[in-house]
Amino acid sequence: MTIENAADIRILGVGKTFGQGENAVRAIGDATLDMQRGDFISLLGPSGCGKTTLLRIIAGLERPSEGEIIVRNRSVWENGKRSAAATRPISMMFQEARLFPWFTVAENVALPLRLRGVSKAEREERAHVLCETVGLKGFENVRPSALSGGMRQRASLARALITEPQVLLLDEPFGALDAMTRDTLNMELMSVCAKANVTTILVTHSITEAAFLSDRVVVLAARPARITEVVEMPFERPRTLDLQRNAEFQDMLLRLRASLTGDH
């Protein structure tokens, strides 16, 4: 089904219930949100509130119990089935790198193209370009076991970008990394997303990360996930890490923390 609207992604009254009867668990309740092309949105909420479930529904990996997800004017779900036309422009990066240990870095990065039947020469060329983009130049022929955690996540990011997605979904991709590596990768993530003009949704538990990366932060209540507030980030781009020491930025962190706790 095609739906004409200026928004790049529309979340319309989406709800999700797992199980039935007395064992039913309501994970998401009536979530509605519009995103424009190139937006960077963070989903911020307590653990277990349904952030990842909502991300998986947008990706077409989980069917909503009610409501609709529309990406580029195409419904992600049509007649109870995932729409290939809608999900094709979507790429998702998970908490773990999920690299195949028997493939080199370049082969892991190029895997989505291989599955699509792209020629070996083209996928090798594009994989090498992206490896350089994410800071892995010189490591293309190394296997994942020889990489640090941060380098494996760089490879995972390159793999997510190699299909030139219009929508990038990020499920706490840098959550397990040390603070310095996380800051470095967040800077690279901002740069890559801006250059590609890709619409990005990040799930995170970090208030600082959400405020620093995002155009808007979507605050979710505890289960079932409900959007309680959408907070605009007033900080100009491009941003540097110095922003985090800015008084206005620190005030924003306090505001977001108050939104999370309901202490307005």
C-alpha positions as CSV (number, residue, x, y, z in Angstrom):
1,M,0.0,0.0,0.0
2,T,1.3,3.5,-0.9
3,I,0.5,6.4,1.3
4,E,1.5,9.9,0.2
5,N,3.0,11.9,3.0
6,A,6.1,14.2,3.4
7,A,7.4,12.2,6.4
8,D,10.2,9.8,5.7
9,I,9.0,7.4,8.5
10,R,5.6,7.4,10.1
11,I,4.8,5.4,13.3
12,L,1.0,5.4,13.5
13,G,-0.6,4.1,16.7
14,V,1.7,1.2,16.9
15,G,1.2,-1.3,19.7
16,K,2.7,-4.7,20.5
17,T,1.5,-7.4,22.9
18,F,3.4,-10.7,23.4
19,G,1.3,-13.7,24.4
20,Q,-2.4,-14.1,25.1
21,G,-4.8,-14.1,28.0
22,E,-3.3,-14.0,31.5
23,N,0.2,-14.4,30.1
24,A,0.0,-11.4,27.7
25,V,2.7,-8.8,28.1
26,R,2.0,-5.3,26.7
27,A,5.3,-4.1,25.3
28,I,4.3,-1.0,23.4
29,G,1.2,1.1,23.7
30,D,-0.1,3.4,21.0
31,A,3.2,4.9,19.7
32,T,2.9,7.7,17.1
33,L,5.8,9.7,15.6
34,D,6.8,11.3,12.3
35,M,10.4,11.6,11.1
36,Q,11.7,13.7,8.2
37,R,14.5,12.7,5.7
38,G,17.9,12.9,7.4
39,D,16.6,13.2,10.9
40,F,18.6,11.6,13.7
41,I,16.3,10.4,16.5
42,S,17.2,8.7,19.7
43,L,14.8,6.5,21.7
44,L,15.5,7.0,25.4
45,G,13.8,5.1,28.2
46,P,14.3,2.7,31.1
47,S,15.6,-0.8,30.5
48,G,12.9,-3.2,29.2
49,C,10.5,-0.4,28.2
50,G,10.2,-1.6,24.6
51,K,12.7,0.5,22.7
52,T,14.3,-2.4,20.9
53,T,10.9,-4.0,20.1
54,L,9.8,-0.7,18.5
55,L,13.0,-0.7,16.5
56,R,12.4,-4.2,15.3
57,I,8.9,-3.4,14.2
58,I,10.2,-0.5,12.1
59,A,12.8,-2.9,10.6
60,G,10.1,-5.3,9.7
61,L,11.5,-8.0,12.0
62,E,8.5,-7.9,14.4
63,R,4.9,-7.6,13.5
64,P,2.9,-5.0,15.4
65,S,-0.3,-6.0,17.2
66,E,-1.9,-2.9,15.9
67,G,-1.0,0.3,14.1
68,E,1.2,0.9,11.1
69,I,4.8,1.7,10.1
70,I,5.2,3.6,6.9
71,V,8.7,4.1,5.3
72,R,9.0,6.2,2.2
73,N,5.3,6.1,1.7
74,R,5.2,2.3,1.8
75,S,3.7,0.3,4.6
76,V,6.2,-2.0,6.2
77,W,3.5,-4.6,6.7
78,E,0.9,-5.4,4.1
79,N,-1.9,-7.9,4.7
80,G,-0.1,-9.2,7.7
81,K,3.1,-9.8,5.8
82,R,6.3,-7.9,5.6
83,S,6.6,-5.7,2.5
84,A,9.9,-6.2,0.7
85,A,9.4,-2.9,-1.1
86,A,9.2,-1.1,2.3
87,T,12.0,-2.8,4.1
88,R,14.6,-2.8,1.3
89,P,15.9,0.7,2.2
90,I,16.3,-0.2,5.9
91,S,19.5,-1.4,7.5
92,M,19.9,-2.3,11.2
93,M,23.0,-2.5,13.4
94,F,22.8,-4.6,16.5
95,Q,24.4,-4.5,20.0
96,E,26.9,-7.2,18.9
97,A,28.9,-7.0,15.7
98,R,27.7,-10.4,14.6
99,L,30.6,-10.9,12.1
100,F,31.3,-14.3,10.6
101,P,34.6,-15.5,12.0
102,W,35.6,-17.3,8.8
103,F,35.2,-14.2,6.6
104,T,37.7,-11.3,6.4
105,V,36.6,-7.8,7.4
106,A,36.0,-6.9,3.8
107,E,34.1,-10.1,3.1
108,N,31.9,-9.4,6.2
109,V,31.2,-5.8,5.1
110,A,30.4,-6.9,1.5
111,L,28.1,-9.8,2.6
112,P,24.8,-8.0,2.0
113,L,25.9,-7.2,-1.6
114,R,27.0,-10.9,-2.1
115,L,23.5,-12.0,-1.0
116,R,22.0,-9.6,-3.6
117,G,24.1,-11.1,-6.4
118,V,26.4,-8.1,-6.9
119,S,29.6,-8.9,-8.7
120,K,32.7,-9.7,-6.7
121,A,34.7,-6.8,-8.2
122,E,32.0,-4.3,-7.3
123,R,31.4,-5.5,-3.8
124,E,35.2,-5.6,-3.1
125,E,35.5,-2.0,-4.3
126,R,32.6,-0.8,-2.2
127,A,33.7,-2.7,0.9
128,H,37.2,-1.2,0.7
129,V,35.8,2.3,0.3
130,L,33.6,1.9,3.4
131,C,36.4,0.3,5.4
132,E,38.4,3.5,4.8
133,T,35.3,5.6,5.7
134,V,34.9,3.9,9.2
135,G,38.6,3.9,10.0
136,L,39.5,0.3,9.0
137,K,41.8,1.0,6.1
138,G,44.6,-1.7,6.2
139,F,42.4,-4.2,8.1
140,E,40.3,-5.3,5.1
141,N,42.0,-8.8,5.0
142,V,42.0,-9.4,8.8
143,R,39.6,-11.8,10.4
144,P,37.3,-10.6,13.2
145,S,39.2,-12.5,15.9
146,A,42.1,-10.2,15.5
147,L,40.1,-7.0,16.0
148,S,39.2,-5.1,19.1
149,G,35.6,-4.6,20.1
150,G,35.6,-1.1,18.7
151,M,37.0,-2.2,15.4
152,R,34.4,-5.0,15.1
153,Q,31.7,-2.4,15.6
154,R,33.3,-0.3,12.9
155,A,33.1,-3.3,10.5
156,S,29.4,-3.8,11.5
157,L,28.6,-0.2,10.8
158,A,30.3,-0.4,7.4
159,R,28.2,-3.6,6.6
160,A,25.0,-1.7,7.6
161,L,25.9,1.1,5.2
162,I,27.1,-0.8,2.2
163,T,23.6,-1.2,0.7
164,E,23.2,2.6,0.9
165,P,20.2,2.4,3.1
166,Q,17.7,5.3,3.4
167,V,16.9,4.4,7.0
168,L,19.6,3.2,9.5
169,L,18.4,1.6,12.8
170,L,20.9,1.3,15.6
171,D,20.3,-0.8,18.7
172,E,22.9,0.4,21.3
173,P,25.7,-0.4,18.9
174,F,28.4,1.1,21.1
175,G,27.0,0.4,24.5
176,A,29.6,-2.2,25.5
177,L,32.6,-0.1,24.5
178,D,34.8,2.1,26.7
179,A,34.0,5.8,26.9
180,M,36.9,7.0,24.7
181,T,36.1,4.5,21.9
182,R,32.4,5.2,22.1
183,D,33.0,9.0,21.7
184,T,35.2,8.4,18.7
185,L,32.7,6.1,17.0
186,N,29.8,8.5,17.8
187,M,31.7,11.3,16.0
188,E,32.3,9.1,13.0
189,L,28.6,8.0,13.1
190,M,27.4,11.6,13.0
191,S,29.7,12.4,10.1
192,V,28.7,9.3,8.0
193,C,25.0,9.8,8.6
194,A,25.2,13.5,7.7
195,K,27.1,12.8,4.4
196,A,24.6,10.1,3.4
197,N,21.6,12.1,4.5
198,V,20.3,8.8,6.0
199,T,17.3,8.9,8.5
200,T,18.6,7.4,11.7
201,I,17.0,5.9,14.8
202,L,19.2,5.1,17.8
203,V,18.2,3.1,20.8
204,T,20.3,4.1,23.8
205,H,20.4,4.2,27.6
206,S,22.8,7.1,27.6
207,I,21.3,10.5,28.1
208,T,24.5,12.1,27.0
209,E,24.8,10.1,23.8
210,A,21.1,10.8,22.9
211,A,21.5,14.6,23.4
212,F,24.8,14.8,21.6
213,L,23.9,12.8,18.5
214,S,20.2,13.6,18.0
215,D,18.0,16.2,16.4
216,R,15.2,15.0,18.6
217,V,15.1,12.7,21.7
218,V,12.0,10.6,22.1
219,V,11.4,9.8,25.7
220,L,9.6,6.6,26.4
221,A,7.8,5.6,29.6
222,A,8.3,2.2,31.3
223,R,6.4,-0.8,29.8
224,P,4.3,-0.6,27.9
225,A,6.4,1.9,25.9
226,R,4.6,5.2,25.4
227,I,6.0,8.3,23.9
228,T,5.8,10.8,26.8
229,E,7.8,13.7,25.3
230,V,9.7,14.6,22.1
231,V,12.6,17.0,23.0
232,E,14.3,19.1,20.3
233,M,18.0,19.4,20.6
234,P,18.9,23.1,19.9
235,F,22.6,22.5,19.2
236,E,24.0,23.4,15.8
237,R,25.8,21.0,13.5
238,P,28.5,20.0,13.0
239,R,29.1,19.2,16.7
240,T,32.3,18.4,18.6
241,L,32.9,16.7,21.9
242,D,33.5,20.2,23.4
243,L,29.7,20.7,23.3
244,Q,29.3,18.2,26.2
245,R,31.1,20.7,28.5
246,N,28.7,23.5,27.4
247,A,26.3,24.8,30.1
248,E,23.3,24.7,27.8
249,F,24.2,21.0,27.0
250,Q,24.4,20.2,30.7
251,D,21.1,21.9,31.3
252,M,19.6,19.7,28.5
253,L,20.9,16.6,30.2
254,L,19.1,17.6,33.4
255,R,15.9,18.2,31.5
256,L,16.0,14.8,29.8
257,R,16.7,13.1,33.1
258,A,13.7,14.9,34.6
259,S,11.6,13.7,31.6
260,L,12.7,10.1,32.2
261,T,11.9,10.2,35.9
262,G,8.7,12.2,35.5
263,D,10.2,14.9,37.8
264,H,9.2,18.1,36.0
